Amino acid sequence: MGFLHGILGGVVGAEALSLIKGYLEKHGGVEGVAAEFQKNGFGQQVNSWISRGSNLPITPEQVHQTIGLVNLKDLANKYGIPVDKVSELLAKYLPAVIDKATPDGKLPS
């Protein structure tokens, strides 16, 4: 996940970088995360992150709905971040991370 350093380096602190990297690794990379959000009704947002156009936002509440409280608590405990902050950080940075990881408008194969 070296691409994360390039995408987020200097923009976010180490806690957000570690959180996002860990979340992506645990949930099947960009493909797995995209599928998880699509399955939970956020296909329009995910498709915008993958396409070459602008990224639609996602809210911390939508992240919570997709990931679930148990997974949020696991991430919070693992990275020492409050649960509500986990949702905020993922909502803030996942669109950019997935967008940058799919520069050709396609999921990596």
C-alpha positions in Angstrom: 0.0 0.0 0.0 2.9 2.3 -0.8 0.5 4.4 -3.0 -1.2 5.6 0.2 1.9 7.5 1.2 1.9 9.3 -2.1 -1.8 10.0 -2.0 -2.0 11.2 1.6 1.5 12.0 2.5 1.7 15.5 4.1 -2.1 15.8 4.1 -3.1 13.6 7.0 -1.4 12.4 10.1 0.0 9.0 10.8 -3.1 7.9 12.6 -5.3 8.4 9.5 -2.7 6.8 7.2 -2.4 3.7 9.4 -6.2 3.5 9.8 -6.9 3.6 6.1 -4.1 1.2 5.2 -5.3 -1.2 7.8 -8.9 -0.9 6.8 -8.1 -1.5 3.1 -5.9 -4.5 3.9 -8.5 -6.1 6.2 -11.4 -5.6 3.7 -9.8 -6.9 0.5 -8.1 -3.8 -0.8 -9.7 -1.2 -3.0 -11.8 -3.9 -4.7 -13.2 -5.2 -1.4 -13.9 -1.8 0.0 -15.7 -0.7 -3.2 -17.8 -3.9 -3.2 -18.7 -3.4 0.5 -19.9 0.1 -0.1 -21.8 -0.8 -3.3 -23.5 -3.7 -1.5 -24.7 -1.3 1.2 -26.4 1.1 -1.2 -23.6 3.5 -1.9 -22.8 2.4 -5.5 -23.3 5.9 -6.9 -20.6 7.3 -4.5 -18.2 4.4 -5.1 -18.6 4.7 -8.9 -17.8 8.4 -8.7 -14.6 7.6 -6.8 -13.5 5.1 -9.4 -14.5 7.2 -12.4 -12.4 10.0 -13.8 -15.0 12.6 -12.7 -15.4 14.4 -9.4 -15.9 12.3 -6.2 -19.2 12.3 -4.4 -18.9 12.5 -0.7 -19.8 9.9 1.9 -20.8 10.8 5.4 -19.4 9.3 8.7 -22.9 7.9 9.2 -22.8 6.1 5.9 -19.4 4.7 6.7 -20.8 3.5 10.0 -23.8 1.9 8.2 -21.5 0.1 5.8 -18.8 -1.0 8.1 -20.9 -1.7 11.2 -20.2 -0.8 14.8 -18.2 -4.0 15.6 -15.8 -3.3 12.8 -15.6 0.4 13.7 -14.8 -0.6 17.3 -12.2 -3.0 16.2 -10.5 -0.4 14.1 -10.7 2.2 16.9 -9.1 -0.2 19.4 -6.4 -1.3 17.0 -5.3 2.2 16.1 -6.2 4.0 19.3 -8.7 6.3 17.7 -12.2 7.1 19.1 -14.9 5.3 17.2 -16.6 8.5 15.9 -13.2 9.7 14.6 -12.7 6.4 12.7 -15.9 7.1 10.8 -14.9 10.7 10.1 -11.4 9.9 8.9 -12.7 7.1 6.6 -15.5 9.3 5.2 -13.0 12.1 4.6 -10.2 10.1 2.9 -11.6 7.0 1.4 -13.0 8.8 -1.7 -9.6 10.3 -2.5 -7.7 7.1 -1.8 -10.0 5.0 -4.0 -10.0 7.7 -6.7 -6.2 7.8 -6.7 -5.9 4.0 -6.7 -8.1 3.9 -9.9 -6.6 6.5 -12.1 -7.8 4.9 -15.3 -11.4 4.7 -14.0 -11.2 1.0 -13.4 -10.6 -1.2 -10.3 -7.2 -2.8 -10.2 -7.1 -6.4 -11.3 
